[in-house]
């Protein structure tokens, strides 16, 4: 595995290459091929980033709390500084700690055009995100809003679903009631589809 500086450069190169390609054509197949990156690094974070961004999803790579805060505020500004609905009390508290004031805790009876959630795992070979009902709203998986910010850590990246499933068994005494696995195809920026921002936080040395 190469050093973190190399990983930062590769991940940021992936994002920069996609930054002007957020508005995909109605048929994403005409554009996806242009976003393929040949990654020879054995770091799963880079493999995940490559597959996650193939369909136009946006990934921010962060090292520290200041960087996380700046990225969240940047996303919020892009969407008219609307309130961020948080899927869990822990996340709502964390955003407050960062200094993100325009936020609130989601409830089952409310919908938010911009929301934020944590996740349990990132599947490298699919570019997928695993979110379960254990993260916030009881037995209900936190619903993704029209625009969703997902916060994840590099240590959460696993190879495949089997590894993600083992991670869930290790995380929880009782297996989650509901599991949602997002897939790259759902990230394509087409009219009427959801938009996902992933904030990938480095927590491995």
LUMBA-247583 format. One record per residue: residue in one letter; x, y, z of N, C-alpha, C in turn. Coordinates in pm, 1 decimal, decimal comma. Example, Ala and Ser with C-alpha at 12.3 -4.5 7.8 and 13.67 -1.06 7.14 Angstrom:
% LUMBA-247583
 residu       nX       nY       nZ      caX      caY      caZ       cX       cY       cZ
      A   1319,0   -569,0    780,0   1230,0   -450,0    780,0   1320,0   -330,0    780,0
      S   1285,0   -225,0    708,0   1367,0   -106,0    714,0   1290,0      3,0    787,0
END
This chain:
% LUMBA-247583
 residu       nX       nY       nZ      caX      caY      caZ       cX       cY       cZ
      X     83,6   -119,4      0,0      0,0      0,0      0,0     87,2    124,6      0,0
      X     50,1    221,8    -75,4    128,6    342,9    -82,2     86,8    437,9     28,9
      X    163,7    547,6     48,3    137,2    634,4    161,6      9,3    715,8    140,4
      X    -35,6    780,2    250,9   -160,2    855,5    248,0   -153,9    973,0    152,7
      X    -35,3   1030,6    135,4    -22,6   1143,8     43,4    -56,4   1100,3    -99,1
      X     -7,0    983,4   -136,5    -38,6    931,7   -269,8   -189,0    906,9   -282,3
      X   -249,3    848,6   -179,4   -392,7    819,8   -182,9   -472,5    949,1   -194,8
      X   -432,1   1051,8   -121,8   -501,1   1181,1   -129,3   -496,4   1236,1   -271,7
      X   -379,7   1229,3   -334,1   -364,6   1281,1   -470,3   -455,4   1204,4   -566,8
      X   -457,7   1071,4   -556,8   -538,5    990,1   -647,7   -686,5   1019,2   -628,4
      X   -732,4   1022,2   -502,3   -874,3   1047,1   -475,4   -916,6   1186,1   -521,6
      X   -831,3   1284,5   -500,6   -865,2   1419,5   -544,4   -861,3   1430,6   -696,4
      X   -770,7   1356,3   -759,4   -767,5   1355,0   -906,4   -897,0   1298,4   -962,5
      X   -947,8   1193,4   -899,0  -1074,3   1135,0   -942,0  -1185,6   1237,4   -931,7
      X  -1191,7   1308,3   -819,7  -1298,0   1407,1   -801,7  -1283,7   1522,8   -900,0
      X  -1161,7   1571,9   -919,1  -1141,1   1684,6  -1009,9  -1178,3   1647,5  -1153,3
      X  -1149,9   1523,9  -1191,7  -1182,5   1481,1  -1327,4  -1332,3   1477,6  -1351,3
      X  -1409,1   1464,5  -1242,4  -1554,9   1455,6  -1255,0  -1625,5   1586,9  -1225,6
      X  -1553,8   1685,0  -1177,4  -1618,2   1804,2  -1123,6  -1701,7   1878,8  -1226,9
      X  -1665,5   1870,6  -1353,8  -1741,2   1938,8  -1458,3  -1837,1   1845,2  -1530,5
      X  -1857,2   1724,6  -1474,7  -1941,2   1626,3  -1542,2  -2061,1   1586,8  -1456,5
      X  -2105,8   1676,2  -1368,4  -2215,2   1643,3  -1278,1  -2349,3   1638,4  -1347,9
      X  -2365,7   1706,8  -1461,5  -2493,2   1707,3  -1532,4  -2487,1   1604,8  -1644,3
      X  -2532,8   1483,9  -1612,4  -2524,7   1375,7  -1708,8  -2640,8   1381,4  -1807,1
      X  -2619,6   1323,1  -1921,9  -2725,1   1313,7  -2022,6  -2835,2   1221,6  -1971,8
      X  -2953,1   1227,1  -2035,5  -3063,3   1142,7  -1993,7  -3027,2    994,9  -2000,4
      X  -2940,1    958,3  -2091,9  -2889,6    821,4  -2097,2  -2746,8    821,3  -2045,6
      X  -2725,6    784,1  -1917,4  -2592,3    795,2  -1857,9  -2490,0    705,0  -1923,9
      X  -2533,6    605,0  -1996,6  -2438,6    512,3  -2058,4  -2345,5    583,6  -2155,6
      X  -2389,6    697,7  -2208,9  -2306,7    771,2  -2304,3  -2192,7    843,5  -2235,7
      X  -2202,9    861,1  -2101,9  -2102,1    938,7  -2029,9  -2016,8    856,5  -1935,5
      X  -2072,1    748,2  -1882,0  -2002,3    674,7  -1778,2  -1865,9    626,1  -1823,9
      X  -1854,7    582,7  -1948,2  -1728,0    530,0  -1997,1  -1615,3    629,6  -1989,7
      X  -1646,3    757,8  -1995,4  -1543,7    860,9  -1990,2  -1484,6    874,1  -1850,4
      X  -1551,8    818,2  -1746,6  -1509,7    837,5  -1609,0  -1440,7    714,3  -1551,5
      X  -1385,8    628,8  -1635,9  -1319,0    508,8  -1589,6  -1171,1    539,4  -1563,3
      X  -1124,8    500,3  -1442,5   -985,2    524,7  -1404,2   -915,9    392,0  -1382,7
      X   -793,3    380,8  -1432,3   -714,9    261,0  -1411,1   -636,2    277,9  -1282,4
      X   -675,4    204,1  -1178,2   -611,8    215,9  -1047,7   -529,3     90,9  -1021,8
      X   -400,8    109,4  -1002,3   -313,6     -4,0   -973,5   -280,9    -12,4   -825,1
      X   -314,9     89,1   -746,7   -291,5     89,1   -603,1   -379,0    -17,4   -538,6
      X   -326,4    -86,8   -436,0   -403,0   -191,5   -372,0   -487,5   -138,9   -256,6
      X   -494,6    -10,0   -237,1   -574,0     48,6   -130,2   -721,7     41,4   -166,4
      X   -803,1    -20,7    -82,5   -945,3    -37,1   -111,0  -1018,6     96,0   -119,4
      X   -969,7    199,0    -49,6  -1033,3    330,3    -56,3  -1030,9    384,9   -198,5
      X   -920,7    362,3   -268,0   -908,5    410,1   -405,5   -995,5    326,8   -499,2
      X  -1000,3    195,8   -476,5  -1086,7    110,1   -556,7  -1232,3    153,4   -538,7
      X  -1271,7    177,9   -412,9  -1408,2    224,2   -387,4  -1435,1    356,7   -458,0
      X  -1343,7    451,1   -444,4  -1363,4    583,7   -504,2  -1380,2    574,2   -654,9
      X  -1301,7    488,9   -716,9  -1310,9    470,5   -861,6  -1450,2    421,6   -900,9
      X  -1499,0    319,3   -832,5  -1628,7    261,5   -867,1  -1744,9    351,1   -825,0
      X  -1729,4    421,0   -714,8  -1834,7    509,9   -665,8  -1857,9    626,7   -760,6
      X  -1750,6    679,3   -816,7  -1761,6    799,6   -899,3  -1789,3    770,9  -1046,4
      X  -1791,7    645,6  -1087,4  -1812,2    612,8  -1228,0  -1941,4    671,8  -1284,2
      X  -2045,6    676,4  -1201,5  -2174,8    725,3  -1249,5  -2198,6    871,4  -1213,7
      X  -2094,1    941,3  -1169,0  -2107,7   1083,9  -1144,1  -2128,5   1124,0   -999,9
      X  -2124,6   1029,6   -906,2  -2140,2   1064,8   -765,6  -2022,3   1150,9   -720,5
      X  -2045,3   1233,0   -619,1  -1941,9   1325,9   -572,2  -1878,4   1274,3   -443,8
      X  -1746,9   1268,4   -441,4  -1672,7   1221,7   -324,9  -1576,2   1330,8   -279,4
      X  -1580,3   1359,7   -149,6  -1484,5   1452,3    -88,7  -1394,6   1370,9      4,3
      X  -1265,1   1391,7     -5,7  -1169,0   1320,0     77,9  -1117,8   1416,6    184,7
      X  -1135,1   1380,8    313,7  -1103,0   1472,9    423,6  -1006,1   1409,2    522,4
      X   -922,4   1496,2    580,9   -826,7   1452,5    681,4   -866,9   1489,0    824,3
      X   -935,2   1601,5    841,5   -960,0   1650,8    976,6  -1097,3   1717,5    986,6
      X  -1134,3   1759,9   1109,5  -1266,2   1816,7   1134,0  -1287,7   1946,8   1057,4
      X  -1184,1   2027,0   1045,1  -1195,6   2152,6    971,8  -1231,2   2127,1    826,1
      X  -1166,0   2026,3    769,0  -1191,9   1990,5    629,7  -1335,0   1937,7    612,8
      X  -1379,5   1854,8    707,8  -1516,0   1801,8    703,5  -1617,2   1914,9    710,0
      X  -1595,4   2007,5    803,0  -1686,8   2120,8    818,4  -1694,9   2202,3    689,9
      X  -1579,7   2232,4    629,9  -1576,8   2313,4    508,1  -1654,7   2245,9    395,2
      X  -1639,4   2114,5    382,6  -1708,0   2042,6    275,1  -1859,5   2042,1    297,3
      X  -1902,3   2021,8    422,1  -2046,3   2021,0    451,0  -2106,8   2158,0    425,6
      X  -2038,5   2262,2    469,3  -2089,3   2397,2    446,9  -2090,4   2431,1    298,3
      X  -1993,0   2379,0    224,7  -1988,7   2400,6     80,1  -2110,7   2336,2     12,8
      X  -2141,3   2212,7     53,6  -2258,9   2143,7     -0,8  -2385,8   2219,1     36,5
      X  -2393,6   2260,1    160,5  -2512,1   2333,4    206,9  -2531,1   2463,0    128,6
      X  -2422,0   2530,7    102,5  -2429,0   2655,4     25,5  -2477,3   2628,9   -116,3
      X  -2432,2   2519,3   -176,5  -2474,6   2483,7   -311,3  -2625,7   2462,1   -318,8
      X  -2685,6   2429,0   -205,7  -2829,0   2400,5   -201,9  -2906,3   2507,2   -125,1
      X  -2858,8   2629,8   -132,8  -2933,2   2742,3    -78,0  -2930,5   2755,0     72,1
      X  -2828,7   2696,2    135,3  -2813,6   2702,6    280,8  -2936,7   2652,0    355,3
      X  -3001,6   2549,1    299,7  -3118,7   2492,4    367,0  -3075,0   2407,9    486,3
      X  -3168,2   2381,5    576,6  -3139,4   2302,9    695,7  -3104,7   2159,1    659,2
      X  -3003,0   2105,3    725,3  -2965,2   1966,0    706,8  -3040,2   1882,1    809,6
      X  -3117,8   1786,5    763,7  -3184,0   1693,4    854,0  -3092,1   1576,4    883,5
      X  -3066,3   1549,1   1011,3  -2972,3   1444,1   1050,7  -3045,8   1316,7   1089,6
      X  -2996,0   1203,4   1043,8  -3062,8   1075,9   1067,1  -3045,8   1024,5   1209,8
      X  -2950,7   1077,5   1284,6  -2930,1   1031,6   1422,6  -2892,1   1147,6   1511,8
      X  -2920,1   1130,3   1641,7  -2885,8   1233,7   1739,4  -2735,1   1251,1   1749,2
      X  -2658,7   1141,6   1738,3  -2512,5   1150,1   1744,0  -2458,2   1234,0   1629,3
      X  -2513,4   1215,6   1510,3  -2467,3   1292,2   1395,1  -2507,8   1438,1   1408,3
      X  -2628,2   1462,6   1456,7  -2673,8   1600,5   1476,6  -2581,8   1671,7   1574,9
      X  -2542,8   1602,3   1680,2  -2451,8   1659,1   1779,8  -2313,3   1682,4   1720,8
      X  -2266,0   1589,4   1638,0  -2135,0   1602,8   1575,6  -2130,5   1723,6   1482,4
      X  -2235,8   1744,0   1404,0  -2239,1   1860,7   1315,4  -2238,5   1989,6   1396,2
      X  -2306,9   1988,8   1511,3  -2303,6   2105,6   1599,4  -2163,1   2130,8   1651,2
      X  -2093,8   2022,9   1685,8  -1954,7   2033,7   1730,9  -1865,9   2093,8   1622,6
      X  -1894,8   2059,7   1496,7  -1816,9   2113,4   1385,4  -1846,0   2260,5   1359,5
      X  -1961,7   2308,4   1407,2  -2000,5   2446,4   1381,6  -2102,9   2460,8   1270,6
      X  -2168,5   2350,1   1234,3  -2276,5   2355,2   1135,1  -2405,1   2384,2   1211,0
      X  -2450,3   2508,7   1206,3  -2562,9   2550,9   1288,7  -2698,6   2518,2   1226,8
      X  -2707,0   2526,1   1094,9  -2836,6   2509,9   1027,4  -2866,0   2361,3   1007,6
      X  -2912,8   2296,8   1117,7  -2932,1   2152,9   1117,6  -3047,1   2117,0   1211,8
      X  -3100,8   1997,7   1198,3  -3204,8   1950,2   1289,8  -3205,9   1798,5   1286,9
      X  -3272,2   1737,3   1384,6  -3283,2   1592,5   1392,1  -3406,0   1547,0   1314,2
      X  -3388,0   1450,0   1225,9  -3500,0   1398,4   1146,5  -3599,1   1322,6   1234,8
      X  -3723,9   1323,4   1194,2  -3824,9   1237,2   1253,3  -3894,3   1162,7   1140,0
      X  -3966,5   1056,9   1174,9  -4032,4    975,8   1072,3  -4140,8   1051,9    998,8
      X  -4191,6   1157,8   1060,7  -4303,3   1231,5   1000,6  -4256,9   1348,0    913,3
      X  -4124,9   1370,3    907,3  -4072,5   1483,7    832,1  -3988,4   1437,8    713,8
      X  -3986,8   1522,1    611,5  -3895,6   1500,2    499,2  -3805,1   1622,5    486,7
      X  -3684,8   1601,1    440,6  -3587,8   1709,5    426,7  -3526,1   1703,4    287,4
      X  -3522,1   1814,6    215,7  -3459,2   1814,6     83,0  -3309,2   1788,1     90,2
      X  -3248,4   1815,4    207,5  -3106,1   1786,6    227,9  -3091,0   1716,6    362,1
      X  -3033,6   1597,7    361,4  -3016,2   1523,2    486,1  -2874,4   1470,4    495,7
      X  -2839,0   1423,8    615,9  -2706,4   1366,4    639,2  -2721,6   1238,4    718,9
      X  -2639,4   1140,0    687,1  -2643,5   1012,7    758,1  -2504,1    952,8    765,0
      X  -2484,7    863,7    860,3  -2364,2    783,3    866,3  -2389,4    654,7    788,2
      X  -2293,5    565,5    785,7  -2313,0    435,9    721,8  -2229,9    333,0    796,5
      X  -2252,7    206,2    767,1  -2177,4    100,4    833,8  -2061,1     48,2    751,9
      X  -2072,5     54,6    619,6  -1965,0      0,0    535,9  -1970,3     58,7    396,0
      X  -1856,3     54,6    329,6  -1843,7     92,6    189,0  -1788,1    -28,7    115,5
      X  -1857,1    -73,0     11,1  -1815,2   -192,5    -62,0  -1732,1   -151,0   -183,5
      X  -1605,2   -183,2   -179,1  -1510,2   -132,9   -279,4  -1544,4   -176,3   -420,7
      X  -1569,5   -305,9   -441,3  -1583,3   -356,7   -577,5  -1716,4   -320,9   -642,7
      X  -1810,9   -268,1   -564,3  -1937,5   -222,7   -620,5  -1952,8    -71,4   -614,1
      X  -1869,8     -5,4   -534,0  -1887,8    137,3   -512,2  -2016,6    165,1   -437,9
      X  -2055,3     74,0   -348,2  -2183,9     82,2   -279,3  -2167,5    123,6   -133,8
      X  -2277,4    177,7    -77,6  -2281,7    221,1     61,4  -2383,3    135,6    136,0
      X  -2345,6     85,7    254,2  -2435,4      4,9    336,2  -2485,8     89,3    453,6
      X  -2617,8    103,7    462,3  -2682,6    179,8    569,8  -2788,9     90,6    631,6
      X  -2796,4     85,5    766,4  -2895,9     -0,3    831,0  -2984,4     78,7    926,9
      X  -3088,1     11,6    974,2  -3182,9     73,4   1066,7  -3122,9     98,0   1204,5
      X  -3003,6     45,8   1231,9  -2940,2     69,1   1362,1  -2876,7    207,4   1373,7
      X  -2879,7    283,9   1268,1  -2809,7    413,2   1268,1  -2889,6    528,8   1325,4
      X  -3021,9    516,4   1335,0  -3090,0    635,3   1383,5  -3236,9    622,8   1414,2
      X  -3316,9    591,2   1313,6  -3461,2    600,1   1331,5  -3523,9    464,4   1360,8
      X  -3475,3    398,0   1464,9  -3536,7    273,8   1507,8  -3529,0    165,2   1402,2
      X  -3645,3    100,1   1376,5  -3646,6    -12,8   1283,9  -3652,3     32,2   1138,8
      X  -3660,7    161,9   1117,9  -3669,9    214,3    981,7  -3533,5    262,4    933,5
      X  -3492,7    216,2    818,3  -3368,2    265,2    759,5  -3383,1    413,5    730,2
      X  -3286,2    497,7    771,2  -3294,8    641,4    740,4  -3312,8    663,3    590,5
      X  -3424,9    721,3    551,8  -3453,3    740,7    409,9  -3361,4    846,5    350,7
      X  -3311,0    819,2    233,0  -3230,6    918,6    164,7  -3319,8   1028,2    110,7
      X  -3280,2   1150,1    131,1  -3354,0   1263,4     79,4  -3322,6   1280,6    -68,8
      X  -3382,4   1382,7   -126,2  -3349,3   1416,1   -265,1  -3199,5   1438,8   -278,4
      X  -3140,8   1500,6   -175,7  -2996,1   1517,4   -169,8  -2948,4   1469,7    -33,8
      X  -2851,5   1379,4    -31,7  -2804,6   1320,6     93,4  -2653,5   1330,7    105,4
      X  -2607,7   1368,5    225,0  -2465,9   1368,9    259,3  -2439,8   1244,2    343,1
      X  -2347,9   1159,4    298,6  -2310,6   1041,0    374,6  -2169,1   1060,4    428,5
      X  -2151,8   1045,8    560,1  -2019,5   1054,3    621,1  -1968,6    913,2    646,5
      X  -1846,1    884,1    599,7  -1788,6    750,9    616,0  -1638,6    763,1    640,0
      X  -1579,7    653,9    687,4  -1436,7    650,9    717,4  -1366,1    548,6    628,5
      X  -1239,3    575,0    599,9  -1163,7    483,6    515,1  -1155,8    344,4    577,2
      X  -1161,0    335,2    710,9  -1155,4    204,2    776,9  -1282,8    123,8    755,1
      X  -1388,1    186,3    701,3  -1513,9    116,1    676,1  -1517,9     50,8    538,0
      X  -1415,1     72,9    456,7  -1414,6     15,6    322,7  -1379,8   -133,1    330,1
      X  -1466,5   -215,5    270,0  -1443,7   -360,2    264,1  -1449,2   -404,4    117,2
      X  -1408,8   -526,6     91,9  -1399,9   -572,1    -47,0  -1536,2   -595,2   -110,7
      X  -1625,6   -670,2    -41,6  -1750,5   -713,3   -103,2  -1860,7   -725,9      1,0
      X  -1980,4   -772,1    -43,0  -2092,7   -781,9     49,2  -2065,5   -881,5    162,1
      X  -1998,1   -992,6    134,0  -1968,3  -1089,6    237,7  -1888,5  -1026,2    351,4
      X  -1789,9   -943,5    315,1  -1710,0   -875,1    416,8  -1793,9   -771,5    491,1
      X  -1882,1   -702,5    419,7  -1970,8   -604,8    483,2  -2064,5   -673,6    580,7
      X  -2115,5   -789,1    542,3  -2205,9   -864,5    628,5  -2135,2   -907,9    756,4
      X  -2010,8   -952,2    744,3  -1932,7   -988,5    862,6  -1909,7   -867,6    952,5
      X  -1889,7   -751,6    890,9  -1870,8   -628,9    967,9  -1996,0   -596,6   1049,7
      X  -2112,9   -613,7    988,8  -2238,3   -588,0   1060,1  -2253,6   -681,1   1179,2
      X  -2215,6   -807,1   1162,2  -2225,6   -903,5   1271,5  -2132,5   -866,4   1386,6
      X  -2017,2   -808,1   1353,3  -1923,0   -765,9   1456,4  -1967,3   -637,8   1525,2
      X  -2034,1   -550,9   1450,5  -2076,3   -422,3   1506,0  -2192,1   -435,2   1603,8
      X  -2285,8   -526,1   1575,2  -2411,2   -528,4   1649,7  -2437,8   -664,8   1713,2
      X  -2477,9   -665,5   1842,5  -2518,4   -790,8   1906,6  -2638,9   -853,7   1836,5
      X  -2730,9   -767,1   1789,5  -2846,7   -813,6   1715,2  -2839,1   -760,0   1572,5
      X  -2857,7   -848,1   1476,8  -2847,0   -809,9   1336,2  -2953,1   -704,9   1302,0
      X  -2919,6   -603,2   1220,9  -3015,7   -496,3   1189,4  -3145,1   -549,2   1127,4
      X  -3256,4   -482,7   1160,7  -3386,3   -520,0   1105,4  -3395,4   -489,5    956,4
      X  -3334,0   -376,8    915,3  -3339,7   -336,8    775,6  -3201,2   -295,1    728,0
      X  -3172,5   -327,1    603,8  -3044,3   -291,6    543,5  -3070,8   -230,2    406,9
      X  -3005,1   -119,7    379,3  -3014,0    -57,7    247,9  -2873,8    -53,9    186,9
      X  -2861,1   -103,1     65,1  -2733,9    -98,0     -6,9  -2755,2    -13,9   -131,6
      X  -2689,0    101,7   -136,5  -2700,2    185,6   -255,8  -2609,2    128,8   -363,8
      X  -2644,5    150,0   -487,7  -2565,7     98,7   -599,3  -2524,1    213,8   -690,5
      X  -2411,4    201,3   -759,7  -2361,2    310,7   -842,6  -2462,8    365,2   -941,2
      X  -2546,4    279,0   -997,6  -2642,5    325,3  -1097,6  -2738,2    428,4  -1040,7
      X  -2763,2    421,8   -909,8  -2858,0    516,2   -849,7  -2798,4    654,4   -832,7
      X  -2665,5    668,8   -856,4  -2601,2    797,8   -838,3  -2604,5    884,5   -964,3
      X  -2643,8    827,8  -1077,1  -2638,8    903,6  -1202,3  -2723,3   1029,2  -1189,9
      X  -2666,1   1141,0  -1229,9  -2736,0   1268,6  -1215,9  -2836,0   1286,1  -1328,8
      X  -2948,9   1222,5  -1312,1  -3056,9   1233,0  -1408,8  -3176,1   1295,5  -1339,7
      X  -3258,8   1359,5  -1415,2  -3373,4   1430,4  -1361,1  -3458,7   1336,2  -1277,4
      X  -3489,3   1379,5  -1153,9  -3576,7   1302,1  -1067,7  -3505,7   1200,8   -980,4
      X  -3373,6   1183,6   -997,8  -3301,8   1087,9   -915,4  -3230,2   1157,7   -801,3
      X  -3197,9   1078,5   -699,3  -3132,3   1133,5   -582,6  -2986,7   1168,9   -612,4
      X  -2937,8   1262,6   -533,1  -2798,7   1304,8   -545,0  -2728,9   1272,7   -413,4
      X  -2614,8   1208,7   -420,1  -2543,2   1167,9   -299,9  -2403,0   1227,7   -298,9
      X  -2371,1   1291,9   -186,1  -2234,9   1338,3   -162,1  -2175,2   1246,0    -55,5
      X  -2057,8   1191,9    -81,3  -1990,3   1111,8     17,9  -1870,1   1187,2     71,5
      X  -1866,9   1204,8    202,8  -1750,1   1264,0    267,8  -1669,4   1148,0    327,4
      X  -1557,5   1117,1    262,7  -1472,5   1004,7    303,7  -1361,8   1057,9    392,9
      X  -1362,3   1014,0    517,6  -1272,0   1068,0    620,0  -1158,7    970,5    645,0
      X  -1036,4   1017,7    634,3   -918,8    933,9    657,6   -904,0    905,8    805,8
      X   -908,0    778,9    844,3   -883,7    743,3    985,2   -788,6    625,0    996,5
      X   -708,9    604,1    889,9   -608,8    497,8    892,2   -471,0    558,9    869,4
      X   -375,1    515,2    944,9   -238,1    564,4    930,6   -150,8    458,2    864,5
END
